[in-house]
Amino acid sequence: MARERSLLDKFFLFLKGLSMGAANKVPGVSGGTVSFVLGFYEEMIYSFRKINYKAFLLLFNGRFKSFYNYTNATFLLLVFGGSMFSYFSISLALDYLLDAYELYVWSAFFGMILGSIFYISKDFNNWNTKNIVVMIVGVLLGIAISFMSPAKENDNLWFVFVCGIIGVSGMTLPGLSGSFILILMGNYVLLLVDSVAVLFKTLTEIFTGDFSFMDSDERMRYLKIIATFTGGSAFGLVVTSHILGYVLKRWHQMVTAVIIGFIAGSLGIVWPWKKEVYKIENGINLLDSKGNKVIENFERYFPDFSNKETWMAILFIGIGAAIILLIDKYGAERKEYIDE
């Protein structure tokens, strides 16, 4: 699975990591879907599987080059370097666009997911009864998740660790949005807004030689939370990748059918015509650390076709679908089979 890459290949892989990182932050959009469509999903799962007992033996024995090659580290560094860079750059631009042009952004995402369903399913020809059944199960699971009610925020470190394990599923399971799962678990704002903001501020202070944050109990609390969440995410990546690698190798067609169904079911999450439902406690809107209202869920409605804005949104749906079809046309390699 690991292979030599040209400088241009590495640049485009970094850009794919940017795309996956931006997708992972937006509730309702799955980074796993991005990786699947852009053609590096199975290599990503393969690479995570290489973080195992043998890899640690190579590391502890000082065989760093062998460790680097065995774990396909070039791929992982490029993809996750792009994802991390995206988190503090492109995803900030997405935050602005969602605030200023929310309907059109969600419409573009909706179109991209529609295009993704076509993109993934067009080469899938094994439509036997078993695969149709598991695809329907995937659709129902996706729909059920999109209409679940969220829990309350919980900063218990064990629960935060579990949030990391489950939240990272958006990276490994196409169609499942890790950010949306964190909303359902009640910890989206705590883990992906407040804690990330504190981490960014802390890193900025460290680079300037300011370590005063160590005297702040509140800052240390957030840093413990983000460290625990990161640990849970890393653990979840390794464990789920081993499970997915196993099932992909043995039941590839069934897994693909489930993924198609799951992505189709997730359309309810990114339905463009919706409005936020905010958390209210004792008749007062709850606010995050930046003073923004905390989103509890979304209320969906059908569009008014007499409204010009509706037709603009439909245009953006078409643009989103066209982006995926262009990726298909210009030959992004989608399938790479897992080697042991």
C-alpha distance (Angstrom), angle and dihedral (degrees) to the residues before:
residue distance angle dihedral
M1 . . .
A2 3.82 . .
R3 3.78 110.6 .
E4 3.77 143.9 170.8
R5 3.79 114.1 -87.0
S6 3.77 131.1 -162.1
L7 3.79 120.7 -129.0
L8 3.81 89.0 -102.2
D9 3.82 90.9 51.2
K10 3.80 89.5 52.3
F11 3.80 91.7 49.4
F12 3.81 92.1 51.9
L13 3.81 91.0 45.8
F14 3.81 88.3 54.4
L15 3.82 88.9 51.2
K16 3.81 89.5 51.0
G17 3.80 87.9 53.0
L18 3.81 88.3 52.2
S19 3.79 89.7 53.9
M20 3.79 93.3 48.2
G21 3.81 92.5 47.9
A22 3.80 92.5 50.7
A23 3.81 91.0 48.1
N24 3.80 93.1 49.1
K25 3.80 92.1 58.9
V26 3.81 96.6 51.8
P27 3.84 113.3 84.2
G28 3.79 108.3 -120.9
V29 3.81 97.2 22.1
S30 3.81 118.6 99.7
G31 3.79 122.0 -143.2
G32 3.80 86.1 -159.2
T33 3.79 89.7 62.4
V34 3.81 89.6 52.1
S35 3.80 92.1 50.5
F36 3.81 90.9 46.9
V37 3.79 94.1 50.5
L38 3.81 95.0 41.7
G39 3.79 90.6 53.3
F40 3.79 105.8 -114.3
Y41 3.82 102.0 93.2
E42 3.79 97.8 103.3
E43 3.81 93.7 43.0
M44 3.81 87.8 51.8
I45 3.80 91.7 52.4
Y46 3.82 90.1 45.2
S47 3.82 91.3 51.0
F48 3.80 93.4 49.6
R49 3.81 89.0 51.5
K50 3.79 88.6 58.6
I51 3.81 90.1 64.7
N52 3.79 91.4 90.3
Y53 3.80 144.2 113.9
K54 3.81 93.3 -65.4
A55 3.83 90.8 51.9
F56 3.81 91.7 53.4
L57 3.80 90.9 48.3
L58 3.80 90.0 54.2
L59 3.81 90.1 48.3
F60 3.81 96.0 47.5
N61 3.80 91.3 46.5
G62 3.79 90.7 55.7
R63 3.81 95.3 -113.1
F64 3.77 92.3 137.3
K65 3.80 97.8 159.5
S66 3.80 91.3 50.8
F67 3.81 89.4 47.4
Y68 3.81 90.3 50.1
N69 3.80 93.5 50.5
Y70 3.81 95.4 40.1
T71 3.81 93.7 53.9
N72 3.84 93.6 44.1
A73 3.80 85.6 -122.8
T74 3.80 95.4 172.6
F75 3.80 89.4 62.8
L76 3.81 93.8 44.7
L77 3.80 94.2 47.2
L78 3.81 92.7 49.8
V79 3.81 95.5 45.7
F80 3.79 96.4 43.5
G81 3.78 93.2 37.6
G82 3.80 86.4 57.1
S83 3.81 91.4 45.6
M84 3.81 93.4 50.8
F85 3.80 92.8 44.7
S86 3.78 88.6 49.8
Y87 3.78 91.4 52.8
F88 3.81 91.4 63.9
S89 3.82 97.4 34.4
I90 3.82 122.9 21.1
S91 3.79 93.3 28.9
L92 3.83 88.9 55.2
A93 3.81 88.6 54.5
L94 3.81 88.3 48.9
D95 3.80 89.2 52.8
Y96 3.81 88.7 55.4
L97 3.82 93.6 46.2
L98 3.81 91.5 48.4
D99 3.79 88.8 52.2
A100 3.82 96.0 45.7
Y101 3.84 102.8 31.3
E102 3.78 103.5 18.1
L103 3.83 98.3 153.3
Y104 3.80 93.9 49.5
V105 3.82 94.1 46.2
W106 3.81 92.4 50.7
S107 3.81 88.9 45.7
A108 3.80 90.9 54.4
F109 3.82 90.3 48.9
F110 3.81 90.2 48.5
G111 3.80 90.3 52.1
M112 3.80 91.9 47.5
I113 3.80 91.1 53.4
L114 3.81 90.7 48.0
G115 3.79 88.3 51.2
S116 3.80 90.0 46.9
I117 3.80 91.6 55.4
F118 3.80 90.0 53.0
Y119 3.81 91.5 43.0
I120 3.78 94.6 52.8
S121 3.81 97.9 38.3
K122 3.82 100.0 44.5
D123 3.81 92.3 79.3
F124 3.79 94.3 38.9
N125 3.79 105.9 101.3
N126 3.80 102.1 158.9
W127 3.81 97.5 95.8
N128 3.78 98.7 158.0
T129 3.81 123.1 149.5
K130 3.79 94.5 -94.7
N131 3.80 94.1 52.6
I132 3.81 92.3 45.5
V133 3.82 90.2 52.6
V134 3.81 94.1 50.3
M135 3.81 90.0 46.1
I136 3.83 89.9 54.5
V137 3.82 88.7 48.9
G138 3.81 88.2 52.9
V139 3.82 91.0 50.8
L140 3.81 92.1 49.7
L141 3.81 92.5 48.1
G142 3.80 91.0 50.2
I143 3.80 92.0 49.7
A144 3.82 92.8 45.4
I145 3.81 92.3 52.3
S146 3.81 92.2 48.2
F147 3.82 91.7 58.2
M148 3.81 99.4 42.3
S149 3.80 119.0 119.6
P150 3.83 117.3 -118.8
A151 3.79 125.8 -115.5
K152 3.80 126.7 -129.7
E153 3.81 123.1 -85.2
N154 3.80 113.4 -85.2
D155 3.82 123.1 -174.0
N156 3.81 96.5 -175.9
L157 3.81 103.9 134.2
W158 3.80 94.3 -133.0
F159 3.79 89.8 53.4
V160 3.82 90.2 45.8
F161 3.81 88.7 53.2
V162 3.82 89.6 52.6
C163 3.82 88.7 48.2
G164 3.79 87.5 56.6
I165 3.81 91.8 51.9
I166 3.79 94.1 47.3
G167 3.81 97.6 35.0
V168 3.81 92.7 56.2
S169 3.81 88.2 60.8
G170 3.79 87.5 89.1
M171 3.79 87.6 70.4
T172 3.79 96.4 47.4
L173 3.81 102.1 33.4
P174 3.82 115.6 57.9
G175 3.80 111.7 -136.4
L176 3.80 95.2 24.1
S177 3.80 113.6 103.7
G178 3.79 110.9 -147.0
S179 3.82 90.6 -162.8
F180 3.80 91.4 53.8
I181 3.82 90.4 48.1
L182 3.81 88.2 54.3
I183 3.81 89.0 52.7
L184 3.80 88.6 53.5
M185 3.82 89.8 48.7
G186 3.82 89.0 51.1
N187 3.81 95.9 -120.1
Y188 3.82 106.3 94.7
V189 3.82 94.8 106.8
L190 3.81 93.5 40.9
L191 3.82 95.1 49.9
L192 3.80 106.8 28.3
V193 3.80 101.7 30.0
D194 3.80 114.9 24.0
S195 3.82 99.3 30.1
V196 3.81 93.3 43.2
A197 3.82 90.2 49.9
V198 3.82 90.3 51.4
L199 3.82 91.4 47.1
F200 3.81 92.0 50.4
K201 3.80 91.3 48.7
T202 3.82 91.3 47.3
L203 3.81 93.8 49.9
T204 3.80 89.6 49.6
E205 3.80 90.3 52.7
I206 3.80 92.5 47.3
F207 3.81 91.1 53.9
T208 3.81 88.7 54.3
G209 3.82 91.7 48.5
D210 3.81 95.1 -107.6
F211 3.83 112.2 138.4
S212 3.79 97.4 165.2
F213 3.82 89.8 115.9
M214 3.81 87.7 79.5
D215 3.81 89.0 72.1
S216 3.80 93.3 55.9
D217 3.81 114.9 89.6
E218 3.80 90.8 -164.5
R219 3.82 93.1 53.0
M220 3.81 92.2 46.6
R221 3.80 89.3 50.1
Y222 3.79 91.3 56.6
L223 3.81 91.8 45.0
K224 3.82 90.5 52.5
I225 3.80 89.0 49.7
I226 3.83 94.6 50.6
A227 3.83 91.4 44.3
T228 3.81 90.8 51.5
F229 3.79 91.7 46.0
T230 3.82 90.6 50.1
G231 3.80 90.6 49.6
G232 3.79 90.9 50.8
S233 3.80 90.8 48.1
A234 3.82 92.3 51.0
F235 3.80 91.1 48.0
G236 3.80 90.9 47.2
L237 3.81 92.6 49.5
V238 3.78 93.2 54.0
V239 3.82 96.0 43.1
T240 3.81 97.5 44.0
S241 3.80 92.1 43.9
H242 3.81 90.6 56.4
I243 3.81 90.5 49.8
L244 3.81 92.9 45.2
G245 3.79 92.2 45.2
Y246 3.78 89.4 54.4
V247 3.81 95.4 49.0
L248 3.82 93.8 41.0
K249 3.78 90.3 55.2
R250 3.80 95.0 48.4
W251 3.80 104.9 29.9
H252 3.80 103.6 23.6
Q253 3.82 96.0 149.9
M254 3.80 94.2 47.9
V255 3.80 92.1 47.5
T256 3.81 90.5 50.4
A257 3.82 89.9 50.5
V258 3.82 90.9 51.2
I259 3.81 90.4 48.5
I260 3.82 91.4 51.5
G261 3.81 89.8 50.5
F262 3.80 93.6 44.5
I263 3.80 92.9 51.2
A264 3.82 89.9 48.1
G265 3.81 90.4 50.2
S266 3.80 90.9 50.2
L267 3.82 90.9 63.6
G268 3.80 87.2 89.2
I269 3.81 89.7 64.5
V270 3.81 94.7 53.7
W271 3.83 96.1 38.9
P272 3.83 100.7 143.4
W273 3.80 98.3 -141.8
K274 3.76 103.4 72.3
K275 3.75 139.9 107.3
E276 3.77 130.2 -142.2
V277 3.77 121.4 -100.7
Y278 3.81 107.8 -152.3
K279 3.77 128.5 -148.7
I280 3.79 112.3 -102.8
E281 3.79 126.1 -169.2
N282 3.81 121.1 -174.8
G283 3.80 89.2 -11.8
I284 3.83 93.5 -55.4
N285 3.81 127.3 109.0
L286 3.80 112.3 -113.8
L287 3.83 113.7 -125.5
D288 3.80 131.5 -155.4
S289 3.82 124.0 -133.0
K290 3.83 90.5 -81.1
G291 3.80 93.1 53.2
N292 3.81 94.4 -106.0
K293 3.79 122.0 138.1
V294 3.81 114.0 -101.7
I295 3.82 113.0 -118.7
E296 3.79 114.3 -131.9
N297 3.81 99.6 179.5
F298 3.81 142.6 -48.8
E299 3.80 132.3 -87.2
R300 3.83 109.9 -145.7
Y301 3.81 126.4 -151.7
F302 3.80 139.5 171.4
P303 3.81 117.6 -98.2
D304 3.79 126.3 -108.1
F305 3.82 105.1 -119.0
S306 3.79 91.7 -161.7
N307 3.79 88.1 66.3
K308 3.82 118.7 93.0
E309 3.80 89.6 -145.8
T310 3.82 89.5 62.1
W311 3.80 92.0 57.2
M312 3.80 90.6 47.4
A313 3.80 88.1 53.3
I314 3.81 90.4 50.6
L315 3.82 88.0 51.8
F316 3.81 89.4 54.4
I317 3.81 89.7 49.7
G318 3.79 86.6 56.7
I319 3.81 91.1 47.7
G320 3.81 91.1 51.1
A321 3.80 92.1 50.3
A322 3.82 90.4 45.6
I323 3.81 91.2 55.7
I324 3.80 90.4 58.7
L325 3.80 92.5 44.9
L326 3.81 89.8 51.6
I327 3.79 89.2 52.8
D328 3.79 87.1 53.0
K329 3.81 92.9 47.2
Y330 3.76 96.1 50.8
G331 3.75 92.9 49.0
A332 3.78 113.2 -110.1
E333 3.78 101.7 -178.6
R334 3.79 106.8 -114.5
K335 3.78 107.0 179.1
E336 3.76 127.2 52.9
Y337 3.78 115.4 164.6
I338 3.75 120.4 -132.4
D339 3.81 117.6 -108.5
E340 3.70 124.0 -166.2
